[in-house]
Amino acid sequence: MIPAFEALAERFPEVVWEDSHGQQVALVPNEQWYEFAEAVKEAGFNLFSDVTAVDWYRSRRDRFDVVVNLTSMSIPARLRMITTADREDPKVASLVPLWPGANFPEREVYDMFGITFEGHPDLTRILMPDDWEGHPLRKDFGVGSVPVQFKASPKAV
């Protein structure tokens, strides 16, 4: 483990560290999400790559994982941060104050999964219409169907 990760691990003993194909993964308790992210940014991880979510539906007590990928060009290293969000009222602290580039990706996760990012400056739908009900990437969201009508095809002679 590189010194920056060792310092973070010492400062946040509740964070579980894993290695995934050579990349460090930090499993962060939800209540420490923002504080840990601040420390990560101070450690040199200035490039916010993306944020997404995973719906575990029936597999876990905490239904959702929120996954953030960060890069430090100075170390150089990559870090994946993962936290959980509650099944009934999924909430995670917004990282927009630390990385403004998280704005639209957090809105996408909110729109598609229904995870609220507390402290987000404009948490509104970004992909679906404002009056859309539900969150399409949740595993319990119905896929629906579109009726298809075909024109009569000519018969071969």
C-alpha positions as CSV (number, residue, x, y, z in Angstrom):
1,M,0.0,0.0,0.0
2,I,1.4,3.4,-0.9
3,P,2.1,6.0,1.9
4,A,-1.0,8.1,1.0
5,F,-3.3,5.1,1.5
6,E,-1.5,4.1,4.7
7,A,-2.0,7.5,6.2
8,L,-5.7,7.4,5.3
9,A,-6.1,3.9,6.7
10,E,-4.5,5.1,10.0
11,R,-6.7,8.2,10.2
12,F,-9.9,6.2,9.4
13,P,-9.7,2.8,11.0
14,E,-13.4,2.1,10.2
15,V,-12.7,2.1,6.5
16,V,-12.0,-1.3,5.0
17,W,-9.3,-1.5,2.3
18,E,-9.3,-4.0,-0.6
19,D,-7.3,-4.5,-3.7
20,S,-9.2,-5.0,-6.9
21,H,-7.0,-5.9,-9.9
22,G,-4.2,-3.6,-8.7
23,Q,-6.5,-0.7,-7.7
24,Q,-7.2,0.3,-4.1
25,V,-10.8,0.2,-3.0
26,A,-12.0,1.9,0.2
27,L,-15.2,0.7,1.7
28,V,-16.3,3.8,3.6
29,P,-19.1,3.9,6.3
30,N,-21.9,6.2,5.1
31,E,-21.6,8.5,8.1
32,Q,-17.9,9.1,7.3
33,W,-18.3,9.5,3.5
34,Y,-17.8,13.3,3.2
35,E,-15.1,13.5,5.8
36,F,-13.1,10.7,4.2
37,A,-13.6,12.3,0.8
38,E,-12.1,15.5,2.1
39,A,-9.1,13.7,3.4
40,V,-8.7,11.9,0.1
41,K,-8.7,15.2,-1.8
42,E,-6.1,16.6,0.7
43,A,-4.0,13.5,0.0
44,G,-3.8,14.5,-3.7
45,F,-6.8,12.9,-5.4
46,N,-7.9,15.9,-7.4
47,L,-9.3,14.2,-10.5
48,F,-12.9,13.1,-10.0
49,S,-13.7,10.5,-12.7
50,D,-17.2,9.4,-12.1
51,V,-19.9,8.3,-9.7
52,T,-22.4,5.4,-10.1
53,A,-24.5,3.1,-8.0
54,V,-25.2,-0.6,-7.7
55,D,-28.7,-1.9,-6.7
56,W,-28.3,-5.1,-4.7
57,Y,-32.1,-5.4,-4.4
58,R,-32.6,-8.6,-2.4
59,S,-29.0,-9.5,-1.9
60,R,-28.0,-7.1,0.9
61,R,-29.6,-5.3,3.9
62,D,-28.3,-2.0,2.6
63,R,-29.7,-2.1,-0.9
64,F,-27.4,0.4,-2.7
65,D,-23.7,1.0,-3.1
66,V,-22.5,4.4,-4.3
67,V,-19.2,4.1,-6.2
68,V,-16.8,7.0,-6.9
69,N,-13.6,6.7,-8.9
70,L,-10.8,9.2,-8.2
71,T,-7.3,9.7,-9.6
72,S,-4.1,11.4,-8.3
73,M,-1.8,12.5,-11.1
74,S,0.9,13.4,-8.6
75,I,1.2,10.1,-6.7
76,P,0.2,8.5,-9.4
77,A,-2.7,6.3,-8.2
78,R,-6.3,5.5,-8.6
79,L,-8.8,5.0,-5.8
80,R,-12.3,3.6,-5.8
81,M,-14.5,4.7,-2.9
82,I,-17.6,2.7,-2.1
83,T,-20.3,3.4,0.5
84,T,-23.8,2.0,1.2
85,A,-27.2,3.7,1.1
86,D,-30.2,2.6,3.0
87,R,-32.9,0.5,1.4
88,E,-35.9,2.7,2.4
89,D,-34.4,6.2,2.3
90,P,-31.1,6.1,0.3
91,K,-29.0,9.1,1.2
92,V,-25.3,9.9,0.7
93,A,-23.4,13.2,1.2
94,S,-22.8,15.1,-2.0
95,L,-19.2,15.5,-3.2
96,V,-20.0,18.5,-5.4
97,P,-18.4,20.9,-2.8
98,L,-15.1,19.0,-3.1
99,W,-15.3,18.1,-6.8
100,P,-17.6,20.3,-8.8
101,G,-17.4,17.8,-11.7
102,A,-19.6,15.5,-9.5
103,N,-22.6,17.7,-10.2
104,F,-24.2,16.0,-13.3
105,P,-23.1,12.4,-12.4
106,E,-24.7,12.7,-9.0
107,R,-27.9,14.0,-10.7
108,E,-27.8,11.0,-13.0
109,V,-27.5,8.6,-10.1
110,Y,-30.4,10.4,-8.4
111,D,-32.5,10.2,-11.5
112,M,-31.8,6.6,-12.3
113,F,-31.5,5.0,-8.8
114,G,-33.4,7.5,-6.5
115,I,-30.4,8.0,-4.2
116,T,-30.5,11.5,-2.6
117,F,-27.2,13.4,-2.4
118,E,-27.5,15.6,0.6
119,G,-26.0,19.1,0.1
120,H,-26.2,18.9,-3.7
121,P,-26.8,22.4,-5.2
122,D,-29.4,21.3,-7.7
123,L,-30.6,17.7,-7.2
124,T,-33.2,17.5,-10.0
125,R,-33.8,15.0,-12.8
126,I,-31.4,15.2,-15.7
127,L,-32.3,12.3,-18.0
128,M,-35.9,11.5,-17.4
129,P,-38.8,14.0,-17.7
130,D,-39.6,15.9,-14.5
131,D,-43.0,14.2,-14.1
132,W,-41.5,10.7,-14.5
133,E,-42.4,8.3,-11.7
134,G,-39.8,5.9,-10.5
135,H,-36.2,5.3,-11.1
136,P,-35.4,3.1,-14.2
137,L,-32.2,1.5,-13.1
138,R,-33.6,0.0,-9.9
139,K,-34.0,-3.7,-10.1
140,D,-37.7,-3.5,-9.1
141,F,-38.6,-1.0,-11.8
142,G,-40.9,-2.6,-14.4
143,V,-39.4,-2.7,-17.9
144,G,-42.8,-2.2,-19.6
145,S,-43.5,-2.9,-23.2
146,V,-44.3,-1.1,-26.4
147,P,-46.9,-2.6,-28.7
148,V,-45.4,-3.2,-32.1
149,Q,-47.6,-3.3,-35.2
150,F,-46.3,-4.7,-38.5
151,K,-47.6,-3.8,-41.9
152,A,-48.9,-6.8,-43.8
153,S,-46.0,-8.2,-45.7
154,P,-46.5,-9.1,-49.4
155,K,-46.8,-12.8,-50.2
156,A,-44.1,-14.4,-52.3
157,V,-45.2,-15.5,-55.7
